Amino acid sequence: MNRRVAVISLVSAALCGSALAVDAPSREHLYGNTDIFVINLDGKGRRDLTRSHRGEDSSPALSPDGRRLAYNRVRSEGGYALTSVYVMPARGGPSRRIVGPEAVGPTWSPDGKLIAFGRGERVGVVRPDGRGLRWIPDAVGATWLNRRRLAFLTEVGDFAEAIGISTADGGDSNVIMRAEDVGAVEIADVSAAPNGRAVVFTTAIQDFERHYSLSLVDGSSRLVWDGHADVAWSPTSRRLVVASPEKGLITVGPGGKKPRPFPRARKLQPKLPSWSPDGKHIAFLGAPDDFGTFDLMLVNVRTRSLRVVDAGVEYSRPLWSPDGRRLYYVSKL
């Protein structure tokens, strides 16, 4: 089975709780200690934002105004690892559990008024204070199109076979594309463009080899990328950054046109890229050796210069502050 990463343009018509608990420091941990850190682009001012908890903090998501941070926290209760969604000030401070357990992958709506997350084969949508919880059934991997609508993977069995959209309360739900429409058997990793008019996703196609592709689907499918890749949108939604272990870091138009490589990043086997809000830099994880460790890297889009921001970080996509001055990421204590 091979995989194809694709972009689909969305039809314009498709676009048109629980009680809070203040978190106490925990001494239980099953997977080692990981915390969420913030750092300036020059590598200075590094701060551990979740140091009060001994355990696994991961999957950070920054609110659009940059003031709050949602993330996953794993706690051990009765011998079981339970994952909940917490919210805290982005500059540090007390954290509060807003939903859990088994709640993963928080993501903020564009207006910062709602948080979507996953639990099994459902997507939950809740306010940042933990109130107003709603559920979208048969949905995983949600991504916001605008402040009221989400796209997600649906028709989930052993894997997802379609992309659906709905309002934040689960209403007006419909399928916008099925895997079979593009000759695939599976769809994964859906992510909306900042303008909400397209989503990038991965498809798996049955054959004798396994590889990844990037293609554009707007009533037809045009091959853009062939090979395993991590993909992220530019802030203008006009380009994509592709992190490929074979070819390194490359930016392309959504149709695969005008590719621009960053040759110095290739030897670092780049992963999980993230474009700065002003479009001038791309943060990514680089693997300078074969020991399973990563460095937080920064590349200047214009000059293509590279530098290390922090070393020895965890495998998690870096996040930009809205002003582009700081990066949020996951690392060990």
Salt bridges, closest charged atoms under 4 A:
ASP23 OD2 - ARG73 NH1 1.99
ASP23 OD1 - ARG75 NH1 2.96
ASP57 OD1 - HIS53 ND1 3.35
ASP57 OD1 - ARG73 NE 2.72
ASP129 OD1 - ARG127 NE 3.78
ASP129 OD2 - ARG131 NE 3.74
GLU155 OE2 - ARG178 NH2 2.70
ASP169 OD2 - ARG134 NH1 3.96
ASP172 OD2 - ARG149 NH1 3.14
GLU186 OE2 - ARG3 NH2 3.31
ASP218 OD2 - ARG222 NH2 2.94
ASP226 OD1 - HIS211 NE2 3.09
ASP310 OD2 - ARG46 NE 2.84
ASP323 OD2 - ARG326 NH1 3.64
